[in-house]
Amino acid sequence: MSRSYETNLSRALSTFELVAACPGEQRKILVLLNPKSGPGRGRETFQKRIHPILSEAERPYEVHITKCPNYAREFVRTRDIYQWSGLLMVGGDGIVFEVVNGLFQRPDWEKALKELPLGVIPCGSGNGLAKSIAYAKQEPYDYNPLLVSALSVVKFKKAQMDLVRVETRSQILFSFLSVGWGLLADIDIESERLRAIGGQRFTVWTIARLIGLRTYKGKVSYLPCDKLPSVDSLGNGKTYNEYAKETQISHSRSCGDDLDRYSRISESKSFHDALDGDPAILDGSFDSYDDNEIISENITLETEAERRQRLDSFYSATSAKSTYFSTGSISSYHSIEDPNNGDVDPENNSEVMYGPSSRLPALTSEVPNSWTQIEGEFIMVHAAYQSHLGQDYFFAPRAKLADGIIWLMIVKAGITRANLLQFLLGLSNGTHVTRSGVDMIPVKAFRIEPEGTNGYITVDGEKVDYGPLQAEIFPSLASVMSP
Ligand SMILES: Nc1ncnc2c1ncn2[C@@H]1O[C@H](COP(=O)(O)OP(=O)(O)OP(=O)(O)O)[C@@H](O)[C@H]1O
């Protein structure tokens, strides 16, 4: 992590040469950009910092700006995604979560996950995945997160990543980062009101919650890992296919079977509302937005379908127009879905989740005897499968992208405030795991059963129903763009 910026830049430049010398993949990368991520500077950041790099490296892309929550999810669920070579999210972990779950709403989820690597340009307030990918590849992320992440897109190597299937009373979800109950989940959700201050919101709210500490009653059960791989071999997890063969994992279509015992999942209206909206918006104009000066200009250009010659300069700050025409191949912008483009099936049931079948008992049944059960009062229970839950949250120091392990952290009530403070301070460098009163257990699956109705449970930082939840890991199910 101590490599210099110069070294990094020279590597970046040699990467460009490498890519230019080996044209390889000609399909565009799909860029889904959330203009509301973090402090809301995603468009500007992409234009000024990422576009020049992709352009210089001759990586063609096509940008679609998300218009509302669930836009990205519906987009990947309904479009012919194989016209693109990969899915790049510009935003935080929330937009990645949408895309991952949108892919699992497709009957061809397995092909989609296999063929399309996921990438992320960190513009959110958390950015746990971007940091975890960089950490796994020993890239100096903290010095220049955007450059490191852009290099992953330029290099376009595929690294496998575990996913976790999460089941609540009303939903099936696929998670790439974490499940939380208690202190950290509370901080994640309650600090939303401070979104404008970016990543600092977590620090501010952590202090607030430490003062007003809460405890939660309930039961936590888990299936421990049989044996923990040695530190050296942790990165060499089995592929999903090997794992599936061994454990006879089958494809599942989840909706209407187990979940029908619970409430129905409501379809998001907002996406359809957007599509049904003002025709002026449908034709790609951004007039309804206050903050789209940067992109609107380029949409006009894109609809002209011009082809322009390669730019001579790396980046001309005075020419916002020219920066959007990349080398030889065109990079383009779209505000919303073009109804004539793609294979959207309006009859498709958006409530259906596909994916590998669960190997766990029903959420309403007892857990098997081989599981460990703990009943009592907790400060927090938090499961993570990536090293970082945010740029400054080195939560699971031994986690690898694809090791087939869920790291389950349990902090029971009774921990002293001094220890809890040390725990929270240690989150930034990973020393929190050594605190007394803190258990970090490698598991394959777990179940959380909270008592009462007040509290938050999060999956990848997103709030889900407060109630029983169980989760299991599927090794190497997805792939990410890596440097
Ligand atoms: N145009 C939009 N307007 C409002 N919300 C949006 C829009 N596009 C996407 N969203 C929602 O914004 C949420 C947060 O996005 P994202 O994760 O990109 O940023 P963040 O929350 O700041 O970062 P992090 O998740 O890392 O904390 C997503 O869950 C998504 O549903």
The ligand as an ORCA input file, in Angstrom:
! r2SCAN-3c Opt
* xyz 0 1
  N     -31.528      9.204     -9.786
  C     -31.656      8.772     -8.556
  N     -32.299      9.527     -7.644
  C     -32.421      9.122     -6.360
  N     -31.943      7.930     -5.902
  C     -31.309      7.147     -6.763
  C     -31.125      7.518     -8.127
  N     -30.444      6.535     -8.732
  C     -30.222      5.573     -7.814
  N     -30.739      5.935     -6.622
  C     -30.685      5.232     -5.342
  O     -29.605      5.737     -4.574
  C     -29.231      4.729     -3.638
  C     -27.828      4.967     -3.112
  O     -26.952      4.914     -4.156
  P     -25.408      4.611     -4.067
  O     -25.141      3.351     -3.389
  O     -24.910      4.764     -5.454
  O     -24.817      5.812     -3.201
  P     -24.534      5.926     -1.659
  O     -25.666      5.421     -0.875
  O     -24.090      7.295     -1.432
  O     -23.277      4.992     -1.440
  P     -23.101      3.755     -0.491
  O     -24.192      2.780     -0.840
  O     -21.737      3.238     -0.812
  O     -23.236      4.287      0.883
  C     -29.384      3.440     -4.397
  O     -29.847      2.443     -3.528
  C     -30.411      3.762     -5.482
  O     -31.625      3.074     -5.256
*
